[in-house]
């Protein structure tokens, strides 16, 4: 890959996640403080992203991949998204906000797949070259949340203004990216695009349990994205956005540890560690406050273990389980089910739970709120431990034992 191409792709990935990070984690605080939204309205706003993730595979697979150069489609979608973001900055009605953020997410969700597609099509060895470019997305998220935290506008409409200007920049820049022509065969079926070919994997009970666990653990994950910022703010933490960026930093560190942990622990133990970490972090969120801020730091820093050891390890497990023929379908099915269905349910439920534990004077019982996702994660852990079997790991251990005996 040419150095100029690498630089362009790195800038693209940085801007992509800068646009997203500017508003996503802070949206709940903005809705609660500026629009006086209810918990249900907050949950609906986050569910809009999941609804858009259900639509995105149709758009990318049936339209973008077949008829348009990816870089041009990326540019058009970002410019359209910037227009919707402008309308969001002018809105003061929490009910109307849902429809506006849904419209924006429909323009944004397909860009996640498009940026990956643009990058990978320029690479001769994506497994070696892509991580170095994708990590710029995590760096961008850290940078933009620190900007928001440093200037203290996490609860202001400025988060959407910042995202809007960044979307315009990415939209214009996209037209200067390397040409990435349509790549999909026009005969590709809807079933292939949605990953339905991967349903044959459900014949394996362990994969079915893993799939179910992945969907269910996205319910607590949604609580984190929607409720962590206002919870930490109410708990007395200062510069919340800056401190929450430590979670992305830990994500990078634990990402680098995955190869070693995968070799030493195997799939099942890594997934269990991830599930236990979810339970611990929600308990820390619930019991932490200004007088025990160290608990809140633990909750934030556990993000790397929670996300990497379950979701990234799960992607590797799915990749190995599926084989070459249905590898893409399997990953597509997992993405659709987790970010679309699991997080959609979780977003809606988080809003309902927040309203349930909001007192008449408007204060919130955050301990009770966080014990709900902790309980869900604990139930997932029990089911997973009892029913999931890492057969490949068991066979490998047996072979090593037989080798030692011989």
C-alpha positions in Angstrom: 0.0 0.0 0.0 1.3 3.5 -0.9 2.1 5.8 2.0 -0.3 8.4 0.6 -3.1 5.8 0.6 -2.3 4.8 4.1 -2.5 8.4 5.3 -5.8 9.0 3.6 -7.3 5.8 5.0 -6.1 6.8 8.5 -7.6 10.2 8.2 -10.9 8.7 7.0 -11.0 6.3 10.0 -10.1 9.1 12.4 -12.9 11.3 11.1 -15.4 8.5 11.0 -15.1 7.8 14.7 -14.7 11.5 15.6 -18.1 12.2 14.1 -19.6 9.3 16.1 -17.8 9.9 19.4 -18.7 13.6 19.5 -22.4 12.8 20.4 -23.0 9.2 21.1 -21.9 8.8 24.8 -23.0 12.3 25.7 -26.5 12.2 24.1 -28.3 10.9 27.2 -26.9 13.8 29.3 -27.9 16.3 26.7 -31.5 14.9 26.5 -32.0 14.8 30.2 -30.6 18.3 31.0 -31.5 20.3 27.9 -34.6 18.7 26.5 -35.9 17.5 29.9 -36.5 14.0 28.3 -37.8 11.1 30.2 -35.8 7.9 30.6 -38.0 6.2 28.0 -37.3 9.0 25.5 -33.5 8.6 26.2 -33.9 4.8 25.6 -35.8 5.4 22.4 -33.0 7.7 21.1 -30.4 5.1 21.6 -32.7 2.4 20.1 -32.7 4.5 17.0 -29.1 3.5 16.3 -30.1 -0.2 16.6 -33.0 0.3 14.2 -30.6 1.9 11.7 -28.2 -1.1 12.1 -31.1 -3.3 11.0 -31.5 -1.3 7.9 -27.8 -0.8 7.1 -27.1 -4.3 5.7 -29.9 -3.9 3.1 -28.5 -0.5 2.0 -24.9 -1.6 1.8 -25.5 -5.0 0.4 -28.3 -4.4 -2.0 -27.5 -0.8 -3.1 -24.1 0.6 -2.2 -22.0 -2.5 -2.9 -23.8 -3.1 -6.2 -24.2 0.3 -7.9 -22.0 2.9 -6.4 -18.3 3.6 -5.7 -17.9 3.2 -1.9 -16.0 6.5 -1.4 -18.7 8.5 -3.2 -21.5 6.9 -1.2 -19.5 7.6 2.0 -19.3 11.3 1.0 -23.0 11.6 0.1 -24.1 9.9 3.3 -22.0 12.2 5.5 -23.2 15.3 3.8 -26.8 14.2 4.2 -26.1 13.3 7.8 -24.6 16.8 8.4 -27.9 18.3 7.1 -29.9 16.2 9.6 -27.5 17.1 12.4 -28.2 20.7 11.7 -31.9 20.1 12.1 -31.1 18.3 15.4 -29.3 21.5 16.6 -32.5 23.5 16.0 -34.8 21.1 17.7 -36.1 21.5 21.3 -38.8 18.8 21.4 -37.7 15.4 22.9 -40.4 13.5 21.0 -39.3 15.0 17.7 -35.7 14.3 18.6 -36.3 10.6 18.2 -37.3 10.9 14.5 -34.4 13.2 13.8 -31.8 11.0 15.4 -33.3 8.0 13.6 -33.0 9.8 10.3 -29.4 10.7 11.2 -28.5 7.1 12.2 -29.9 5.8 9.0 -27.3 7.9 7.2 -24.6 7.1 9.6 -24.9 3.3 10.2 -24.0 2.3 6.6 -20.8 4.3 6.8 -19.3 1.9 9.4 -19.3 -0.9 6.8 -18.3 1.5 4.0 -15.2 2.8 5.7 -14.0 -0.8 6.5 -14.7 -1.8 2.9 -12.8 1.1 1.5 -9.8 0.4 3.7 -9.7 -3.3 3.1 -10.0 -3.1 -0.7 -6.8 -1.1 -0.8 -4.9 -3.7 1.2 -3.1 -6.8 0.0 -3.0 -8.3 3.5 -6.0 -6.8 5.5 -5.3 -9.0 8.6 -1.9 -7.3 9.0 -2.6 -3.8 7.6 -6.2 -3.1 8.8 -5.6 -3.0 12.6 -3.0 -0.2 12.3 -5.6 1.9 10.4 -8.6 0.9 12.5 -6.9 1.9 15.7 -7.1 5.5 14.5 -10.8 5.2 15.1 -10.3 4.4 18.8 -7.7 7.3 19.0 -10.3 9.6 17.5 -12.9 8.6 20.1 -10.5 9.3 22.9 -9.5 12.7 21.4 -13.1 13.9 20.8 -14.4 12.9 24.2 -11.5 14.6 25.8 -12.3 17.8 23.8 -15.9 17.6 25.0 -14.8 17.0 28.6 -12.1 19.7 28.6 -14.5 22.4 27.3 -17.4 21.0 29.4 -20.1 20.9 26.7 -21.2 17.3 27.1 -24.7 18.4 28.0 -24.9 21.1 25.3 -26.1 21.1 21.7 -22.5 21.8 20.8 -21.9 18.0 20.7 -24.1 17.8 17.6 -22.6 20.9 16.1 -19.1 19.4 16.5 -20.4 16.2 14.9 -22.0 18.2 12.1 -18.8 20.1 11.1 -16.8 16.9 11.3 -19.3 15.1 9.0 -19.0 17.9 6.5 -15.2 17.5 6.6 -15.4 13.7 6.1 -18.1 14.1 3.4 -15.8 16.4 1.4 -12.7 14.4 2.1 -14.4 11.1 1.0 -14.4 12.2 -2.6 -10.6 12.3 -2.5 -10.2 8.8 -1.2 -8.9 6.0 -3.4 -11.5 4.7 -5.9 -13.4 1.8 -4.5 -15.8 0.5 -7.2 -18.9 -1.7 -6.6 -17.7 -5.1 -5.6 -20.8 -7.2 -4.9 -22.3 -9.7 -7.4 -25.7 -8.4 -8.4 -27.0 -11.9 -7.9 -26.2 -11.9 -4.2 -29.3 -12.8 -2.3 -30.9 -11.0 0.6 -30.3 -14.1 2.7 -26.6 -13.9 2.0 -26.5 -10.2 2.8 -28.2 -10.7 6.2 -26.0 -13.6 7.0 -28.8 -16.2 7.0 -26.5 -18.7 5.3 -24.8 -18.9 8.7 -27.9 -20.5 10.4 -26.4 -23.9 9.7 -24.0 -23.1 12.6 -26.8 -23.4 15.0 -26.6 -27.2 14.7 -23.7 -26.8 17.1 -25.2 -26.3 20.5 -22.2 -24.4 21.8 -22.4 -21.9 18.9 -26.1 -21.4 19.5 -25.4 -20.7 23.2 -22.6 -18.3 22.3 -25.0 -16.5 19.8 -27.8 -16.2 22.4 -25.3 -15.0 25.0 -23.9 -12.4 22.6 -27.4 -11.0 21.9 -28.4 -11.0 25.6 -25.1 -9.4 26.8 -25.8 -6.5 24.4 -28.7 -5.6 26.7 -26.4 -4.6 29.6 -24.0 -3.1 27.0 -26.8 -0.6 26.0 -27.2 0.4 29.7 -23.5 1.4 29.7 -23.6 3.5 26.5 -26.9 5.2 27.4 -26.6 5.7 31.2 -22.9 5.8 32.2 -22.4 9.5 31.5 -25.4 10.9 33.4 -24.8 8.3 36.2 -21.2 9.4 36.7 -22.2 13.0 36.6 -24.9 12.5 39.2 -22.3 10.6 41.3 -20.2 13.7 41.6 -17.4 12.9 39.1 -15.9 15.9 37.4 -14.8 16.0 33.7 -16.7 12.8 33.0 -16.0 12.6 29.3 -12.2 12.9 29.9 -12.3 10.1 32.4 -14.6 7.9 30.4 -12.0 8.0 27.6 -9.8 5.8 29.8 -12.2 3.0 28.8 -11.1 3.3 25.2 -7.5 3.4 26.2 -8.0 0.1 28.1 -9.7 -1.3 25.1 -6.5 -0.7 23.1 -4.4 -2.4 25.8 -6.5 -5.5 26.1 -6.9 -5.8 22.4 -3.1 -6.3 22.2 -3.3 -8.9 25.0 -5.9 -11.0 23.1 -3.4 -13.2 21.2 -1.6 -14.2 24.4 -4.8 -14.7 26.4 -6.4 -16.7 23.5 -3.5 -19.1 23.5 -3.3 -19.5 27.3 -7.0 -19.5 28.2 -9.0 -20.6 25.2 -12.3 -19.3 24.0 -14.6 -20.4 26.9 -12.4 -19.0 29.7 -11.9 -15.7 27.9 -15.6 -15.3 27.3 -16.3 -16.1 31.0 -13.7 -13.4 32.0 -15.5 -10.9 29.8 -18.9 -11.8 31.4 -17.6 -11.6 34.9 -16.1 -8.2 34.1 -19.5 -6.9 33.0 -21.0 -7.9 36.3 -18.2 -6.3 38.4 -18.3 -3.1 36.4 -22.1 -2.6 36.8 -21.8 -3.2 40.6 -19.0 -0.6 40.7 -21.1 1.9 38.8 -23.9 1.3 41.3 -22.0 1.6 44.5 -19.4 4.3 43.3 -19.8 8.0 44.1 -17.7 11.0 44.9 -16.6 9.5 48.2 -15.6 6.2 46.5 -14.6 7.4 43.1 -12.0 4.6 42.8 -15.0 2.3 42.2 -16.1 4.4 39.2 -12.5 4.3 37.8 -12.6 0.5 38.0 -15.9 0.5 36.2 -14.5 2.7 33.4 -11.2 0.8 33.1 -13.0 -2.6 32.9 -14.4 -1.5 29.5 -11.4 -3.1 27.7 -11.9 -6.5 29.4 -15.6 -6.4 28.9 -15.6 -5.5 25.2 -12.4 -7.2 24.0 -12.7 -10.5 25.9 -16.3 -11.0 24.9 -17.0 -9.3 21.6 -13.6 -9.4 19.9 -13.0 -12.9 21.1 -16.4 -13.8 19.9 -15.6 -12.5 16.5 -12.5 -14.7 16.4 -14.5 -17.7 17.6 -17.2 -17.1 14.9 -14.5 -16.7 12.3 -12.9 -20.0 13.2 -16.2 -21.8 13.5 -17.7 -20.7 10.2 -15.0 -21.6 7.8 -14.3 -19.8 4.5 -17.6 -20.3 2.7 -19.9 -18.6 5.3 -17.4 -16.5 7.2 -18.8 -13.2 6.0 -22.4 -14.4 6.5 -21.6 -15.5 10.1 -20.1 -12.2 11.0 -22.9 -10.3 9.4 -25.5 -12.3 11.3 -23.7 -11.7 14.6 -23.5 -7.9 13.9 -27.2 -7.8 12.9 -28.3 -9.7 16.0 -26.1 -7.9 18.6 -26.0 -4.3 17.5 -29.5 -4.4 15.9 -31.6 -6.7 18.1 -29.7 -7.0 21.4 -28.7 -3.3 21.7 -32.2 -2.2 20.5 -33.8 -4.2 23.3 -31.3 -2.9 25.8 -31.7 0.7 24.8 -35.4 0.6 25.2 -35.2 -1.3 28.5 -32.6 1.0 30.0 -35.0 4.0 29.5 -37.8 2.1 31.1 -35.6 1.1 34.1 -34.4 4.7 34.5 -38.0 6.0 34.7 -38.8 3.2 37.1 -36.1 4.3 39.5 -36.5 8.1 39.1 -38.0 9.5 42.3 -40.8 12.2 42.3 -38.3 14.9 42.9 -36.3 13.9 39.8 -33.4 12.3 41.5 -32.4 8.8 40.3 -31.7 5.7 42.2 -28.6 4.7 40.2 -27.8 1.7 42.4 -31.1 0.1 41.5 -30.6 1.0 37.8 -27.2 -0.6 37.6 -28.2 -3.8 39.4 -30.6 -4.6 36.6 -27.9 -5.0 33.9 -25.7 -6.7 36.5 -28.4 -9.3 37.1 -28.9 -9.8 33.3 -25.2 -10.3 32.9 -25.1 -12.8 35.8 -27.9 -14.8 34.3 -26.1 -14.9 30.9 -22.9 -16.1 32.7 -24.8 -19.0 34.4 -26.3 -20.2 31.1 -23.0 -19.8 29.3 -20.9 -21.7 31.9 -23.3 -24.6 32.1 -24.1 -25.0 28.4 -21.1 -23.8 26.3 -18.3 -26.2 25.5 -15.1 -25.2 23.7 -14.6 -28.5 21.9 -11.6 -27.4 20.0 -9.9 -26.4 23.3 -10.9 -29.7 24.9 -9.5 -31.7 22.0 -6.3 -29.7 22.0 -5.8 -30.3 25.7 -6.4 -34.0 25.3 -3.9 -34.2 22.5 -1.3 -32.4 24.6 -2.0 -34.8 27.5 -1.6 -37.9 25.2 1.6 -36.5 23.8 3.0 -36.1 27.4 2.1 -39.6 28.3 3.7 -41.0 25.2 
